[in-house]
Amino acid sequence: MKNFLVLHGVNLNMFSQRDPAQYGMATLADIDAALQKLAAELGVALECFQTNHEGALCERIHQAHQGGVAGVLINAGAWTHTSIAIRDALAILKCPIVEVHMSNIHAREPFRHQSFIAPIARGQICGFGVDSYLLGLRALAGQAQ
């Protein structure tokens, strides 16, 4: 069975409370539950991890490398646009990476248009709310060896 890792970055624990017009009313627990349901349908194992600490996210990525995960689905939140450290940690991985965002980052403020993750990801899915995550997991399942 393939093992996948879902990484949720800074402030994503505040889904449903932070800017519902952009992100909807789903909670992070709702998103993780939907992902776990889809993972079962796809026959893959899934671990979800969220942190508001950049170093903790980098350390979890290092563990993923050492543990040989088959793929990583990541919504780094604001770190998408600011963190070279997270980008460099992800670049260590030998598995596919899919970047997702609930909102369409390209239709928002100009500073959100830049992603440090996109150049090392297999693809980016944004703008579809919770479905961005589900589409990302489907894409990841199709890409992983």
N, C-alpha and C positions, 0 to 999 in steps of 0.2 A: 504494500500500500504506500502510495506517495504521501509524504509529509510536507505540508505547506505552512507557512507562517504569515499571519496578517499583522502588520505593524500600523498602529494608530499613533500619530504624533500629538504635539502640543495642543491643548485646549479641546481636543476631540471628545474628551469625557464630558464636555458641556453641550454636546448635541442635544437638541430640543429646548435648550435654554438660551443658547447664543444665536442670535439673528435667525429666527425661524423662517423668515422670508427667503433667506439664502439656503438654509440647510434643512428645512422641514421640521417635523415634530418627532421624528424617530430618535430614540436614545441610542447611545453606543451599545447598550445591552440588546436592543432590538436588532441592530445591524449585525452584531456578533451571532445572535440566534438565527437570523436569516442566512448568514454565511455557513453556520454549522449545519443547517438543514440542507443547503445546496451541496455542501461537502459530502454529506452522507449519500445524497443522490448520485454524486459523481464518483463515489467510492474512494475518496481521499480523506486523510486525516488533517485536521486543521487546528492550529493554536493561534489564539488572538492575544495581542499584547499592546497595551497603551501606557504611555508615560508622558509626563510633562518635563522630563529631565533629558536633555540632549545626550549626555554621556551614557545614561541608562539605555537609550535607544541604540547607540553605537555598540555598547556591550552586548545587547541582545542580538544585534546583527553579527557580531563576532561569534557568539554561541551558535547561531544558525550556520555559519560557515563551518565551524568545527563539528557540528552535528549532522552536516550533510543534508539540509533540507532540499526538497525538490524544486521549490519556488517560493518567492516572496511577493506578497501583495502589500503595497504601502500607500498610505495617505499620511504624509509627514506633516500635514497642516501647514502652518506658516514656515516651518523649517524647509519646506519645498523650495522657497524663494531666498533662503538665507544661509543654509547650512552646508558648507563645503565638507565639514566633518562627517555628516551623515552620508553625503554623496561618496566620499572616499571609503567609508565603511562598507557601503553597498557595493562598491567597485571590487571589493575583495571576493564577493560571492561568485561562484561558478554556475549558479542556477539562474533561470529566468526571473526577472523582476518586472512587475506590472504596477504602474503608478495610477492611483485613482483619486478623484476628488468629487465631493457631493455637488459642488457648484461648478459652473463653467469658468475656470480661472482666466480664460482668454477673453471673456466678456466683462471682466471686472476691472479693478484699478490696475493701471499699467505695471506697478511693482509685482503684481501677481502673475503676470504673463511669463516671467522668467522662472524656469524650473531647473535646479541643479541636478535633479534626478532624471529628467527626461532623456538626456543623452546616453545614459547607461541602461535605461529600461527597454524592454521589448516593445512596450507601448504605453500609452496614457489614455485613460478613459475619464472624462469629466462632464459634469453638467446634468447627470441623470439621477441625482439624489442617491438613495439606497441602491438603486439599480446599477450605479457606477461600480459599486463593490461586487455585486453579483455578476455583472458582465466581466469584470476584472478576474474574478475567480474562474469563470468559464474559460477565459482566454488563457489564464495561467495553466489550467489543467490540460489544455490543448498544446501548450508549449513545452511543458516539463517532460524530461526524459524518464 
